[in-house]
Amino acid sequence: MWKRYALFAGLISSLTLKAAPSLDERLEAYKEGGTIPSAAIEFSYFFPQFPSYGTPTQIAGRKPGTGIRLGVDWMPLVGWAGKLGVGFALGYGKVNTVMNSGGATRIPFLEAYPLDADLVYRFDFVEDQLLVPFARVGVNATLLQEEYRKGGLQSFYGWYYAGGLAVCLDFLDAISAEVLNASTGIDNTYLLLQYKRVQGINPGAGQGPDLSRDELQASLRMEF
């Protein structure tokens, strides 16, 4: 059994996985008892920043922090016209800040817990398509905790649009991709780079912190 696990670990590390089959192949596999890929999972590393957060005596969140995010997609429409999916994601981010208070300078941090729900369209039209652009639009809720404040979480609500490019890793080694697909059910694997703009619904006016922001994100995506 250890040989099987070693093979799986080696295949994951090589990032040489199976590309999206054509619609005809998906339908044929379905007729023969197989499955049509309809779900995905994403592991992401992102760079949160909150340039509008703080007061005139506080520079807060204006430098990018670091964060991790786990996302899942359901793709009800997959075919010659591309892929349309519904996605959900949960993340954790940490942003260092500099605060001036009474002449003293300290370096606290902000902890953020973003929750996302969106629609995403992927321009994936042909088998073995190496580059796949994508676009998404959705809603966001972010919970925020300040290090120097012992009270409860602050909340922010907004909407966002995002876009980016995915690289299909199966292009590197189709044979290993076939082996991984047969042993794990992973059909497609991609590396993604994404830009995201989050715009607040309730910024300012005493309705909560303004966490409107720009984010960059890098991800590993696996489709099943």
Contacts in CASP RR format, 6 or more apart in sequence:
PFRMAT RR
TARGET T0000
AUTHOR 0000-0000-0000
METHOD contacts of the structure
MODEL  1
MWKRYALFAGLISSLTLKAAPSLDERLEAYKEGGTIPSAAIEFSYFFPQF
PSYGTPTQIAGRKPGTGIRLGVDWMPLVGWAGKLGVGFALGYGKVNTVMN
SGGATRIPFLEAYPLDADLVYRFDFVEDQLLVPFARVGVNATLLQEEYRK
GGLQSFYGWYYAGGLAVCLDFLDAISAEVLNASTGIDNTYLLLQYKRVQG
INPGAGQGPDLSRDELQASLRMEF
4 183 0 8 1.000
7 179 0 8 1.000
7 183 0 8 1.000
8 180 0 8 1.000
8 183 0 8 1.000
8 184 0 8 1.000
11 17 0 8 1.000
11 176 0 8 1.000
11 179 0 8 1.000
11 180 0 8 1.000
12 180 0 8 1.000
14 172 0 8 1.000
14 173 0 8 1.000
14 176 0 8 1.000
15 169 0 8 1.000
15 172 0 8 1.000
15 189 0 8 1.000
15 191 0 8 1.000
16 169 0 8 1.000
16 170 0 8 1.000
16 172 0 8 1.000
16 173 0 8 1.000
16 174 0 8 1.000
16 176 0 8 1.000
16 177 0 8 1.000
17 169 0 8 1.000
17 170 0 8 1.000
17 176 0 8 1.000
17 177 0 8 1.000
17 180 0 8 1.000
17 181 0 8 1.000
17 186 0 8 1.000
17 188 0 8 1.000
17 189 0 8 1.000
17 222 0 8 1.000
18 170 0 8 1.000
18 174 0 8 1.000
18 177 0 8 1.000
18 178 0 8 1.000
18 180 0 8 1.000
18 181 0 8 1.000
18 186 0 8 1.000
18 187 0 8 1.000
18 188 0 8 1.000
18 189 0 8 1.000
19 127 0 8 1.000
19 128 0 8 1.000
19 129 0 8 1.000
19 168 0 8 1.000
19 170 0 8 1.000
19 171 0 8 1.000
19 174 0 8 1.000
19 177 0 8 1.000
19 188 0 8 1.000
20 37 0 8 1.000
20 124 0 8 1.000
20 127 0 8 1.000
20 128 0 8 1.000
20 129 0 8 1.000
20 168 0 8 1.000
20 187 0 8 1.000
20 188 0 8 1.000
20 223 0 8 1.000
21 29 0 8 1.000
21 127 0 8 1.000
21 187 0 8 1.000
22 126 0 8 1.000
22 127 0 8 1.000
23 78 0 8 1.000
23 79 0 8 1.000
23 80 0 8 1.000
25 127 0 8 1.000
26 36 0 8 1.000
26 37 0 8 1.000
26 78 0 8 1.000
26 79 0 8 1.000
27 36 0 8 1.000
29 35 0 8 1.000
29 36 0 8 1.000
30 36 0 8 1.000
35 224 0 8 1.000
36 78 0 8 1.000
37 75 0 8 1.000
37 78 0 8 1.000
37 187 0 8 1.000
37 188 0 8 1.000
37 223 0 8 1.000
37 224 0 8 1.000
38 74 0 8 1.000
38 75 0 8 1.000
38 76 0 8 1.000
38 78 0 8 1.000
38 224 0 8 1.000
39 72 0 8 1.000
39 73 0 8 1.000
39 74 0 8 1.000
39 75 0 8 1.000
39 223 0 8 1.000
39 224 0 8 1.000
40 72 0 8 1.000
40 73 0 8 1.000
40 75 0 8 1.000
40 188 0 8 1.000
40 221 0 8 1.000
40 222 0 8 1.000
40 223 0 8 1.000
40 224 0 8 1.000
41 70 0 8 1.000
41 71 0 8 1.000
41 72 0 8 1.000
41 73 0 8 1.000
41 221 0 8 1.000
41 222 0 8 1.000
41 224 0 8 1.000
42 69 0 8 1.000
42 70 0 8 1.000
42 71 0 8 1.000
42 72 0 8 1.000
42 73 0 8 1.000
42 89 0 8 1.000
42 192 0 8 1.000
42 219 0 8 1.000
42 220 0 8 1.000
42 221 0 8 1.000
42 222 0 8 1.000
43 68 0 8 1.000
43 69 0 8 1.000
43 70 0 8 1.000
43 71 0 8 1.000
43 219 0 8 1.000
43 220 0 8 1.000
44 68 0 8 1.000
44 69 0 8 1.000
44 70 0 8 1.000
44 71 0 8 1.000
44 89 0 8 1.000
44 192 0 8 1.000
44 217 0 8 1.000
44 218 0 8 1.000
44 219 0 8 1.000
44 220 0 8 1.000
45 66 0 8 1.000
45 67 0 8 1.000
45 68 0 8 1.000
45 69 0 8 1.000
45 217 0 8 1.000
45 218 0 8 1.000
45 219 0 8 1.000
46 66 0 8 1.000
46 67 0 8 1.000
46 68 0 8 1.000
46 69 0 8 1.000
46 93 0 8 1.000
46 215 0 8 1.000
46 216 0 8 1.000
46 217 0 8 1.000
46 218 0 8 1.000
47 64 0 8 1.000
47 65 0 8 1.000
47 66 0 8 1.000
47 67 0 8 1.000
47 215 0 8 1.000
47 216 0 8 1.000
47 217 0 8 1.000
48 64 0 8 1.000
48 65 0 8 1.000
48 66 0 8 1.000
48 67 0 8 1.000
48 93 0 8 1.000
48 94 0 8 1.000
48 95 0 8 1.000
48 112 0 8 1.000
48 114 0 8 1.000
48 213 0 8 1.000
48 215 0 8 1.000
49 61 0 8 1.000
49 62 0 8 1.000
49 63 0 8 1.000
49 64 0 8 1.000
49 65 0 8 1.000
49 95 0 8 1.000
49 213 0 8 1.000
49 214 0 8 1.000
49 215 0 8 1.000
50 60 0 8 1.000
50 61 0 8 1.000
50 62 0 8 1.000
50 95 0 8 1.000
50 110 0 8 1.000
50 112 0 8 1.000
50 209 0 8 1.000
50 210 0 8 1.000
50 211 0 8 1.000
50 213 0 8 1.000
51 61 0 8 1.000
51 62 0 8 1.000
51 213 0 8 1.000
52 203 0 8 1.000
52 210 0 8 1.000
52 211 0 8 1.000
52 212 0 8 1.000
52 213 0 8 1.000
53 60 0 8 1.000
53 61 0 8 1.000
53 110 0 8 1.000
53 209 0 8 1.000
53 210 0 8 1.000
53 211 0 8 1.000
54 60 0 8 1.000
54 61 0 8 1.000
54 209 0 8 1.000
57 99 0 8 1.000
57 100 0 8 1.000
57 101 0 8 1.000
58 97 0 8 1.000
58 98 0 8 1.000
58 99 0 8 1.000
58 100 0 8 1.000
58 101 0 8 1.000
59 97 0 8 1.000
59 98 0 8 1.000
59 99 0 8 1.000
59 100 0 8 1.000
60 97 0 8 1.000
60 98 0 8 1.000
60 99 0 8 1.000
60 110 0 8 1.000
61 95 0 8 1.000
61 96 0 8 1.000
61 97 0 8 1.000
61 110 0 8 1.000
63 95 0 8 1.000
63 96 0 8 1.000
64 95 0 8 1.000
64 216 0 8 1.000
65 93 0 8 1.000
65 94 0 8 1.000
65 95 0 8 1.000
65 96 0 8 1.000
66 93 0 8 1.000
66 94 0 8 1.000
67 91 0 8 1.000
67 92 0 8 1.000
67 93 0 8 1.000
67 94 0 8 1.000
68 91 0 8 1.000
68 92 0 8 1.000
68 93 0 8 1.000
69 89 0 8 1.000
69 90 0 8 1.000
69 91 0 8 1.000
69 92 0 8 1.000
69 114 0 8 1.000
69 217 0 8 1.000
69 219 0 8 1.000
70 89 0 8 1.000
70 90 0 8 1.000
70 91 0 8 1.000
71 87 0 8 1.000
71 88 0 8 1.000
71 89 0 8 1.000
71 90 0 8 1.000
72 87 0 8 1.000
72 88 0 8 1.000
72 89 0 8 1.000
73 85 0 8 1.000
73 86 0 8 1.000
73 87 0 8 1.000
73 120 0 8 1.000
74 85 0 8 1.000
74 86 0 8 1.000
74 87 0 8 1.000
75 83 0 8 1.000
75 84 0 8 1.000
75 85 0 8 1.000
75 223 0 8 1.000
76 84 0 8 1.000
76 85 0 8 1.000
76 86 0 8 1.000
77 83 0 8 1.000
77 84 0 8 1.000
77 85 0 8 1.000
78 84 0 8 1.000
80 125 0 8 1.000
81 125 0 8 1.000
82 121 0 8 1.000
82 122 0 8 1.000
82 123 0 8 1.000
82 124 0 8 1.000
82 125 0 8 1.000
83 121 0 8 1.000
83 122 0 8 1.000
83 124 0 8 1.000
84 119 0 8 1.000
84 120 0 8 1.000
84 121 0 8 1.000
84 122 0 8 1.000
85 119 0 8 1.000
85 120 0 8 1.000
85 121 0 8 1.000
85 122 0 8 1.000
86 117 0 8 1.000
86 118 0 8 1.000
86 119 0 8 1.000
86 120 0 8 1.000
87 116 0 8 1.000
87 117 0 8 1.000
87 118 0 8 1.000
87 119 0 8 1.000
87 120 0 8 1.000
88 116 0 8 1.000
88 117 0 8 1.000
89 114 0 8 1.000
89 115 0 8 1.000
89 116 0 8 1.000
89 117 0 8 1.000
90 113 0 8 1.000
90 114 0 8 1.000
90 115 0 8 1.000
90 116 0 8 1.000
91 113 0 8 1.000
91 114 0 8 1.000
91 115 0 8 1.000
92 111 0 8 1.000
92 112 0 8 1.000
92 113 0 8 1.000
93 111 0 8 1.000
93 112 0 8 1.000
93 113 0 8 1.000
93 114 0 8 1.000
94 109 0 8 1.000
94 110 0 8 1.000
94 111 0 8 1.000
94 112 0 8 1.000
95 109 0 8 1.000
95 110 0 8 1.000
95 112 0 8 1.000
96 107 0 8 1.000
96 109 0 8 1.000
97 107 0 8 1.000
97 108 0 8 1.000
97 109 0 8 1.000
97 110 0 8 1.000
98 105 0 8 1.000
98 106 0 8 1.000
98 107 0 8 1.000
99 105 0 8 1.000
99 106 0 8 1.000
99 107 0 8 1.000
99 108 0 8 1.000
99 148 0 8 1.000
106 148 0 8 1.000
108 146 0 8 1.000
108 147 0 8 1.000
108 148 0 8 1.000
109 147 0 8 1.000
110 144 0 8 1.000
110 145 0 8 1.000
110 146 0 8 1.000
110 147 0 8 1.000
111 144 0 8 1.000
111 145 0 8 1.000
111 147 0 8 1.000
112 142 0 8 1.000
112 143 0 8 1.000
112 144 0 8 1.000
112 145 0 8 1.000
112 211 0 8 1.000
113 142 0 8 1.000
113 143 0 8 1.000
113 144 0 8 1.000
113 153 0 8 1.000
114 140 0 8 1.000
114 141 0 8 1.000
114 142 0 8 1.000
115 140 0 8 1.000
115 141 0 8 1.000
115 142 0 8 1.000
115 143 0 8 1.000
116 138 0 8 1.000
116 139 0 8 1.000
116 140 0 8 1.000
116 160 0 8 1.000
117 138 0 8 1.000
117 139 0 8 1.000
118 136 0 8 1.000
118 137 0 8 1.000
118 138 0 8 1.000
118 139 0 8 1.000
118 160 0 8 1.000
118 162 0 8 1.000
119 136 0 8 1.000
119 137 0 8 1.000
119 138 0 8 1.000
120 134 0 8 1.000
120 135 0 8 1.000
120 136 0 8 1.000
121 134 0 8 1.000
121 135 0 8 1.000
121 136 0 8 1.000
122 132 0 8 1.000
122 133 0 8 1.000
122 134 0 8 1.000
122 166 0 8 1.000
123 132 0 8 1.000
123 133 0 8 1.000
123 134 0 8 1.000
124 132 0 8 1.000
128 168 0 8 1.000
128 170 0 8 1.000
128 171 0 8 1.000
128 174 0 8 1.000
129 168 0 8 1.000
130 167 0 8 1.000
130 168 0 8 1.000
130 171 0 8 1.000
131 165 0 8 1.000
131 166 0 8 1.000
131 167 0 8 1.000
131 168 0 8 1.000
132 165 0 8 1.000
132 166 0 8 1.000
132 167 0 8 1.000
132 168 0 8 1.000
132 190 0 8 1.000
133 163 0 8 1.000
133 164 0 8 1.000
133 165 0 8 1.000
133 166 0 8 1.000
134 163 0 8 1.000
134 164 0 8 1.000
134 165 0 8 1.000
134 166 0 8 1.000
134 192 0 8 1.000
135 161 0 8 1.000
135 162 0 8 1.000
135 163 0 8 1.000
135 164 0 8 1.000
136 161 0 8 1.000
136 162 0 8 1.000
136 163 0 8 1.000
137 159 0 8 1.000
137 160 0 8 1.000
137 161 0 8 1.000
137 162 0 8 1.000
138 159 0 8 1.000
138 160 0 8 1.000
138 161 0 8 1.000
139 157 0 8 1.000
139 158 0 8 1.000
139 159 0 8 1.000
139 160 0 8 1.000
140 156 0 8 1.000
140 157 0 8 1.000
140 158 0 8 1.000
140 159 0 8 1.000
140 160 0 8 1.000
140 198 0 8 1.000
141 155 0 8 1.000
141 156 0 8 1.000
141 157 0 8 1.000
141 158 0 8 1.000
142 155 0 8 1.000
142 156 0 8 1.000
142 157 0 8 1.000
142 198 0 8 1.000
142 211 0 8 1.000
143 153 0 8 1.000
143 154 0 8 1.000
143 155 0 8 1.000
143 156 0 8 1.000
144 153 0 8 1.000
144 154 0 8 1.000
144 155 0 8 1.000
144 156 0 8 1.000
144 209 0 8 1.000
144 211 0 8 1.000
145 152 0 8 1.000
145 153 0 8 1.000
145 154 0 8 1.000
146 154 0 8 1.000
154 208 0 8 1.000
154 209 0 8 1.000
155 208 0 8 1.000
156 200 0 8 1.000
156 202 0 8 1.000
156 208 0 8 1.000
156 209 0 8 1.000
156 210 0 8 1.000
156 211 0 8 1.000
157 200 0 8 1.000
157 201 0 8 1.000
157 202 0 8 1.000
158 198 0 8 1.000
158 199 0 8 1.000
158 200 0 8 1.000
158 201 0 8 1.000
158 202 0 8 1.000
158 212 0 8 1.000
159 198 0 8 1.000
159 199 0 8 1.000
159 200 0 8 1.000
159 201 0 8 1.000
160 196 0 8 1.000
160 197 0 8 1.000
160 198 0 8 1.000
160 199 0 8 1.000
161 196 0 8 1.000
161 197 0 8 1.000
162 194 0 8 1.000
162 195 0 8 1.000
162 196 0 8 1.000
162 197 0 8 1.000
163 194 0 8 1.000
163 195 0 8 1.000
163 196 0 8 1.000
164 192 0 8 1.000
164 193 0 8 1.000
164 194 0 8 1.000
164 195 0 8 1.000
165 192 0 8 1.000
165 193 0 8 1.000
166 190 0 8 1.000
166 191 0 8 1.000
166 192 0 8 1.000
166 221 0 8 1.000
167 190 0 8 1.000
167 191 0 8 1.000
167 192 0 8 1.000
168 188 0 8 1.000
168 189 0 8 1.000
168 190 0 8 1.000
169 189 0 8 1.000
169 190 0 8 1.000
169 191 0 8 1.000
170 177 0 8 1.000
170 188 0 8 1.000
170 189 0 8 1.000
177 189 0 8 1.000
180 186 0 8 1.000
181 187 0 8 1.000
185 224 0 8 1.000
186 222 0 8 1.000
186 223 0 8 1.000
186 224 0 8 1.000
187 223 0 8 1.000
187 224 0 8 1.000
188 221 0 8 1.000
188 222 0 8 1.000
188 223 0 8 1.000
189 220 0 8 1.000
189 221 0 8 1.000
189 222 0 8 1.000
189 223 0 8 1.000
190 220 0 8 1.000
190 221 0 8 1.000
190 223 0 8 1.000
191 218 0 8 1.000
191 219 0 8 1.000
191 220 0 8 1.000
191 221 0 8 1.000
192 217 0 8 1.000
192 218 0 8 1.000
192 219 0 8 1.000
192 220 0 8 1.000
192 221 0 8 1.000
193 216 0 8 1.000
193 217 0 8 1.000
193 218 0 8 1.000
194 216 0 8 1.000
194 217 0 8 1.000
194 218 0 8 1.000
194 219 0 8 1.000
195 214 0 8 1.000
195 215 0 8 1.000
195 216 0 8 1.000
195 217 0 8 1.000
196 214 0 8 1.000
196 215 0 8 1.000
196 216 0 8 1.000
196 217 0 8 1.000
197 213 0 8 1.000
197 214 0 8 1.000
197 215 0 8 1.000
198 211 0 8 1.000
198 212 0 8 1.000
198 213 0 8 1.000
198 214 0 8 1.000
198 215 0 8 1.000
199 212 0 8 1.000
200 210 0 8 1.000
200 211 0 8 1.000
200 212 0 8 1.000
202 208 0 8 1.000
203 209 0 8 1.000
203 210 0 8 1.000
203 211 0 8 1.000
203 212 0 8 1.000
204 210 0 8 1.000
END
